[in-house]
Amino acid sequence: MRCYLVAQAWQVIETVRPKYSCRTCDKIIQAPAPAKAIARGKLSYAALAHIMMAKWGYHLPYYRQIQMMAAKGVEIERSTLARSAGYAAALLDPIYNRIREIGRTRTKLHTDDTRLPILAPGTGTTHKGALWVYVADDRNSGSQEPPIAWYRATMGRAGE
């Protein structure tokens, strides 16, 4: 087996949907548009995954992602990346809720928090928030249930 290094490539995919009309029945027929990650958006699911992984997996801020994309010939605004990340989070919300729902049924649940600065909405300032991790992993106790983990960010350490 050989492994090849392939450089990252950005491409514009143009979807052509010709319209056909019937002169006898006076109807217009057109193929349905392909499913999009964001309604009326131009980014694909792969592009959204790339933006999310770069931001939270590799800790690359949006301005640095923009610089990297510009080097590949892709011009995109920082606000577009931030808005797209919000849409991607909304797409992942049902998965997150299901993971949390399953995790909360476990008999043992471990949790810890990490303090971090969080931007206070509308003020432009930061205050101390918390990033909580919840883990259920009883494999060492002989459990056959798979491990599960999820995170939650809060504006403070209140026990809500």
HUCOR-V512328 format. One record per backbone hydrogen bond with DSSP energy under -0.5 kcal/mol. CO is the residue of the C=O (numbers start at 0). NH is the residue of the N-H. E is the energy in kcal/mol with one decimal. If there is no record, write none. Layout:
# HUCOR-V512328
CO&NH&E  CO&NH&E
This chain:
# HUCOR-V512328
3&5&-0.6  10&12&-0.6  11&13&-0.7  12&14&-0.6  13&15&-0.6  14&16&-0.6  17&30&-0.6  19&28&-3.7  20&22&-0.6  21&25&-1.3  21&26&-0.6  26&21&-2.5  28&19&-3.1  37&40&-2.7  42&36&-0.5  43&47&-2.2  44&48&-2.5  45&49&-2.2  46&50&-2.4  47&51&-2.6  48&52&-2.6  49&53&-2.6  50&54&-2.2  51&55&-2.8  51&56&-0.7  52&56&-1.5  52&57&-1.8  53&59&-3.0  58&60&-0.7  60&63&-0.6  60&64&-2.0  61&65&-2.7  62&66&-1.7  63&67&-2.2  64&68&-2.7  65&69&-2.6  66&70&-1.7  67&71&-0.7  68&71&-0.8  68&73&-2.8  69&72&-1.3  72&74&-0.6  73&75&-0.6  76&80&-1.6  77&81&-2.5  78&82&-2.6  79&83&-2.4  80&84&-2.2  81&85&-1.7  82&86&-2.1  83&87&-2.6  84&88&-2.3  85&89&-1.9  86&90&-2.1  87&91&-1.9  88&92&-0.8  91&95&-2.4  92&96&-2.8  93&97&-1.9  94&98&-2.4  95&99&-2.6  96&100&-2.4  97&101&-2.5  98&102&-2.6  99&103&-2.2  101&104&-1.2  102&105&-1.3  109&134&-3.0  111&132&-2.6  113&130&-2.6  115&128&-3.1  117&126&-2.0  119&122&-1.5  119&123&-1.2  124&119&-3.4  126&117&-2.7  126&128&-0.7  128&115&-1.6  129&131&-0.6  129&153&-2.9  130&113&-1.8  131&151&-2.1  132&111&-1.6  133&149&-2.0  134&109&-3.2  135&147&-2.0  137&140&-1.1  137&142&-2.1  138&141&-1.5  147&135&-2.7  149&133&-2.8  151&131&-3.5  153&129&-2.3  157&159&-1.3
